[in-house]
């Protein structure tokens, strides 16, 4: 009965261990696998944000995209630290469960050793009783002792086997504990690293706040600069229209005194220009339209009219004539940059914001001939405005350059 009871206890312990080791390790393995996937995803996002921040920081001016990237990075770092803490919690649970199992097995082994010692003592006493005299005088006692000895021998072998089995499990558990401790050490190292990163992020947040405060202080200045820029745009447009009116008035006066041949040549040029509507080359080899023809609302508040198209091109880009014609005027705009006016019969094209000019007033120019180099501002942007004016009978009308230039 005693042997059966102990066998049942050992069986229960072994079953409990197998159940705990199986279900807990499987569940935690799945959970850790999911956390590792999440961790990889977060780290990839952080790398992406670092790249984005690296790009935005090259721009000296604060941008909303930079602030958004900083905020996202801070949130992702916090998620990563939370992820690592969750993994540490799982490892800690595994370590505690493994430690409890090891202690339980140690207690069982100690109990088995005590019982085994008792078996040895009883067998030693019985060995003294089993002699020739006992065999001769009391065969019944000998038979009982013999059966008892066989029982204890079998019991002893069983105990040894169980003790060895549990010791093997104990070694296995100790190896698992060692692995878990190694993993925990690695995770603690990662946690320390992320805590440091969080401190760095706190510094970045402070820097971000400082930059925002600085931006707010400069906001009024920036607003004034925008207003100044729009004021210059209006002054430039007024200057352009004044020059065009002057040039057209001059043309009308010249037509009265011109020879029929000169008038015919002028009309032919007008017709050629009109015939090439939708096929004219762009004033630069490479450019992007950043403001279309028509009315627009500007950042400083209010509304303005763009009588041409605003183009963004490369630094040092060449500006060229879109058609054959004659340079009638070179003027200086309100921002100190040059502008060129070219007459094509009854039409005039205007090229503004040129840093230098390579043609002179009164000279004939061909299609795509270089007029000058576009000016690059302090924000490293090469922008200029291109306009087309005129129409039949030299009427002063602004044209949408989009419908004149090649697609």
ABEGO torsion letter per residue (X at the ends): XAAAAAAAAAAAAAAAAAAAAAAAAAAAAAAAAAAAAAAAAAAAAAAAAAAAAAAAAABABBBAAAAAAAAAAAAAAAAAAAAAAAAAAAAAAAAAAAAAAAAAAAAAAAAAAAAAAAAAAAAAAAAAABBAAAAAABAAAAAAAAAAAAAAAAAAAAAAAAAAAAAAAAAAAAAAAAAAAAAAAAAAAAAAAAAAAAAAAAAAAAAAAAAAAAAAAAAAAAAAAAAAAAAAAAAAAAAAAAAAAAAAAAAAAAAAABBAAAAAAAAAAAAAAAAABGABBBABABBBBABBBEBBBBAAEEBBBBABBBBBBBBGBBBBBABBBBBABBBBBAAGBBBBBBBBEABBBBBBGBABBABBBGBBBBBGBBAEBBBBBAAGBBBBBBBBBEEBGGBBBBBBAAAABBX
